[in-house]
Amino acid sequence: MTSAPPVIVYPPDEEGGRRVRVDGEVLGRAYGVQDVARFLQEAGLQDWDELDVVRSTLVEWRGGGPDVWAH
């Protein structure tokens, strides 16, 4: 088992988007917590919502937490 979380949300870019990577695959750019939840639902975590994304230790937030969406 690896020590790295399987979900990484990268720092915001100049347009306010944050890349989202799940198990090594970049799923796209999120512009809010709702987008991150949607990516995780598409990746198989159908029951996840915004609160799960914010609270989960499986999500590693780089360059700021779930409230940071500006560069």
Backbone torsions as a table, in degrees:
resi	resn	phi	psi	omega
1	MET	NA	133.0	-178.9
2	THR	-83.9	158.1	179.1
3	SER	-87.0	-15.7	-178.9
4	ALA	-79.3	139.0	176.8
5	PRO	-63.6	147.1	-179.5
6	PRO	-74.5	-12.2	-179.1
7	VAL	-119.9	123.6	177.6
8	ILE	-123.8	128.5	174.2
9	VAL	-109.7	115.4	-174.8
10	TYR	-79.9	164.8	179.8
11	PRO	-58.5	154.0	179.7
12	PRO	-64.5	144.0	175.0
13	ASP	-89.1	-174.2	-176.8
14	GLU	-64.6	-16.9	178.7
15	GLU	-101.2	3.3	179.1
16	GLY	86.5	5.8	177.5
17	GLY	-90.0	148.9	178.0
18	ARG	-125.4	125.4	176.9
19	ARG	-65.3	142.7	178.8
20	VAL	-120.8	123.7	179.8
21	ARG	-118.4	130.9	177.5
22	VAL	-124.5	123.4	-178.9
23	ASP	49.0	42.1	175.6
24	GLY	86.7	-6.3	-178.7
25	GLU	-109.4	126.1	176.6
26	VAL	-76.1	122.4	-177.5
27	LEU	-93.3	-17.5	179.1
28	GLY	147.7	-167.9	179.4
29	ARG	-108.5	132.3	178.1
30	ALA	-104.0	146.5	177.7
31	TYR	-117.7	9.7	177.4
32	GLY	-179.7	170.3	-178.4
33	VAL	-61.0	-34.1	179.1
34	GLN	-61.1	-38.2	177.1
35	ASP	-65.0	-41.4	178.4
36	VAL	-61.1	-44.8	178.3
37	ALA	-59.9	-41.6	179.7
38	ARG	-63.3	-43.3	177.2
39	PHE	-59.6	-42.5	-179.2
40	LEU	-68.8	-35.1	175.5
41	GLN	-62.9	-42.8	178.4
42	GLU	-66.5	-26.4	179.8
43	ALA	-85.0	1.6	174.8
44	GLY	117.5	-3.9	179.2
45	LEU	-100.4	65.9	-172.7
46	GLN	-57.3	-30.9	-176.4
47	ASP	-82.1	-7.3	-174.7
48	TRP	-72.8	139.6	173.9
49	ASP	-127.6	-171.5	-176.2
50	GLU	-60.0	-38.5	179.6
51	LEU	-64.8	-38.8	177.3
52	ASP	-62.0	-42.3	-179.2
53	VAL	-61.8	-46.0	-176.9
54	VAL	-68.2	-37.0	-173.7
55	ARG	-89.5	-22.5	-170.5
56	SER	-72.0	139.6	173.1
57	THR	-81.4	-5.6	176.1
58	LEU	-75.7	-15.5	-178.0
59	VAL	-101.7	121.9	176.7
60	GLU	-101.1	119.1	-179.9
61	TRP	-97.2	115.9	178.7
62	ARG	-104.6	136.6	178.1
63	GLY	76.0	23.6	178.8
64	GLY	124.9	154.5	-177.6
65	GLY	-79.6	-164.9	-174.6
66	PRO	-67.6	-7.0	178.7
67	ASP	-99.5	2.6	-177.6
68	VAL	-105.7	113.0	-179.5
69	TRP	-133.1	13.2	177.2
70	ALA	-119.9	145.9	-179.1
71	HIS	-76.4	NA	NA
